[in-house]
Amino acid sequence: MASRRGARPTGTDGSDHQYRMVIESKYQKVADKKKRLRTVLALQALYYGCFIAWNCGVPLIEGKRPAPVVGVMPLVGFLALILGRKGVGMGNERSSVTALWGYAFCSFVGTALAMGNAFIMQTMVHYENSYPTRFGSAMQTSFGLDKHLVQAFAQILEGCIHAAGFMLQGVGAYLAVSLTKTSQTKRS
């Protein structure tokens, strides 16, 4: 019978498969966690792009300056992405436990900043000054769209951006810490 990996080695009928070398489960777990962390890194990059577009786009449409947190969060996120990439070891690079811990710390700080931003935007900003309301007004003025419908979609968009920030950065920090713990365990 043909195999996907090529021809069977000479001198065997395949019945000795249980005695062949196998990859230790620890290394399979590390590879799986690295794959998941790479996916989270890509999604975090997408999140920060959406965050910047939303939080800079609305004020710039109105001719105003973005809030200071718009500069701090992507800076922390960019540093986290660099450390995460170094920690996972893209390409032929080796993994770096120190970079993974730095990534976990930056992701944790990013989670705290995202929570603070969401709290401020959802509770402390009066509805008339919120980004969804301002965006709806700008779209009504510019394109004649229904202000309330645009506001509703913008409110949903803003909530999704906040939720994505919490989840992605929290999951990234968890995966990084988990990966460092898994890769540091001693052989038994």
C-alpha atoms as one frame of an Amber mdcrd trajectory, in Angstrom:
protein
   0.000   0.000   0.000   1.355   3.429  -0.891   2.076   5.991   1.790   1.683
   9.767   1.697   5.198  10.161   3.050   6.839   8.062   0.378   7.837   4.453
   0.078   8.043   2.174   3.098  11.581   1.646   4.410  13.237  -1.525   3.168
  13.450  -4.430   5.547  10.083  -3.876   7.248   6.508  -4.872   6.602   5.097
  -1.987   8.685   4.223  -4.085  11.730   7.056  -2.518  13.761   5.440   0.944
  13.757   4.982   0.930  17.523   8.741   0.668  18.073   9.669   3.597  15.845
  10.615   7.000  17.220   7.749   9.363  17.898   7.646  13.035  18.746   7.328
  13.615  22.462   3.953  15.084  23.409   5.652  18.096  25.020   7.039  19.171
  21.651   3.702  18.634  19.938   2.070  20.885  22.565   4.717  23.576  22.049
   4.230  23.479  18.274   0.443  23.710  18.685   0.704  26.655  21.088   3.141
  28.441  18.786   0.719  28.023  15.891  -2.125  29.445  17.981   0.012  32.348
  19.157   0.980  33.168  15.558  -2.732  33.316  14.701  -3.399  35.585  17.690
  -0.508  37.840  16.623  -2.025  38.252  13.160  -5.441  38.999  14.659  -3.908
  41.494  17.087  -2.289  43.326  14.184  -5.707  43.481  12.499  -7.286  44.695
  15.762  -4.797  47.541  16.130  -5.409  48.576  12.535  -9.168  48.732  13.204
  -8.564  50.514  16.521  -6.471  53.221  14.867  -8.894  53.593  11.955 -11.890
  54.016  14.295 -10.295  56.171  16.982  -8.400  58.399  14.550 -10.946  58.363
  11.745 -13.867  59.918  13.612 -11.924  62.895  15.035 -10.102  63.470  11.746
 -13.407  63.525   9.841 -14.441  66.359  12.149 -11.081  68.104  11.915 -10.176
  67.371  15.559  -7.254  65.607  17.230  -7.549  61.985  18.406  -7.446  61.194
  22.124  -4.001  60.486  23.669  -4.889  56.832  24.327  -5.024  56.362  20.556
  -1.267  56.908  20.487  -0.418  54.871  23.581  -2.400  51.700  22.870  -1.013
  51.034  19.379   2.500  51.787  20.641   2.139  49.150  23.368   0.499  46.833
  20.830   3.272  47.309  18.273   5.872  46.506  20.939   3.835  43.439  21.932
   3.680  42.264  18.311   7.450  42.623  17.890   8.115  40.740  21.133   5.535
  38.092  20.243   7.102  37.538  16.851  10.539  37.223  18.445   9.168  35.003
  21.212   7.535  32.541  18.825  10.576  32.468  16.564   9.268  33.071  13.059
  11.103  31.345  10.247  14.450  29.863  11.281  14.723  31.912  14.477  14.757
  30.196  17.832  12.064  30.965  20.355  12.907  33.442  23.094  11.375  32.930
  26.519  12.349  36.468  27.548  10.542  37.905  24.527   7.485  35.784  25.330
   7.391  37.185  28.863   7.742  40.703  27.422   4.912  39.967  25.000   2.730
  38.645  27.825   3.417  41.792  29.879   2.690  44.139  26.958  -0.482  42.203
  26.134  -1.592  42.472  29.747  -0.947  46.233  29.694  -2.816  46.412  26.372
  -5.761  44.583  27.945  -5.819  47.071  30.824  -5.651  50.008  28.389  -8.436
  48.504  26.275 -10.607  48.098  29.365  -9.897  51.665  30.428 -10.668  52.950
  26.948 -13.916  50.987  26.806 -14.918  52.192  30.274 -14.280  55.808  29.371
 -15.991  55.560  25.983 -19.038  53.710  27.330 -19.595  55.437  30.679 -17.851
  58.760  30.963 -18.452  60.198  27.518 -21.906  61.689  27.119 -23.894  59.983
  24.360 -23.976  63.152  22.248 -20.161  63.277  22.306 -19.585  59.572  21.680
 -17.831  58.414  18.539 -20.894  56.583  17.159 -23.034  59.716  17.512 -20.363
  61.941  16.022 -19.784  59.425  13.211 -23.533  59.262  12.473 -23.736  63.054
  12.322 -20.701  63.245  10.018 -22.151  60.605   7.673 -25.505  62.394   7.592
 -23.825  65.682   6.750 -21.451  64.233   4.165 -23.559  61.563   2.478 -27.137
  62.156   3.615 -27.345  58.790   5.391 -29.847  58.191   8.198 -28.070  59.428
  11.319 -29.725  57.000  13.760 -29.109  53.933  11.612 -25.434  54.821  11.168
 -25.169  55.478  14.923 -26.580  52.043  15.701 -24.107  50.298  13.390 -21.263
  52.446  14.729 -22.200  51.532  18.316 -22.066  47.837  17.389 -18.724  48.364
  15.632 -17.265  50.154  18.638 -18.445  47.385  20.970 -16.873  44.749  18.727
 -13.584  46.641  18.691 -13.590  46.835  22.500 -14.483  43.146  22.874 -11.803
  42.122  20.371  -9.229  44.132  22.322 -10.063  42.369  25.578 -10.165  38.902
  24.106  -7.175  38.990  21.759  -4.777  40.539  24.217  -5.962  38.381  27.090
  -5.691  35.206  25.021  -2.290  36.298  23.735  -0.964  36.864  27.260  -2.361
  33.502  28.372  -0.848  31.635  25.410   2.547  33.285  25.902   2.690  32.368
  29.591   1.419  28.870  28.836   4.020  28.455  26.097   6.853  29.528  28.398
   5.682  27.064  31.055   5.374  24.236  28.515   8.754  24.863  26.891  10.568
  25.107  30.243   9.416  21.769  31.659  12.189  19.245  32.211  12.312  15.982
  30.315  11.065  13.043  32.312
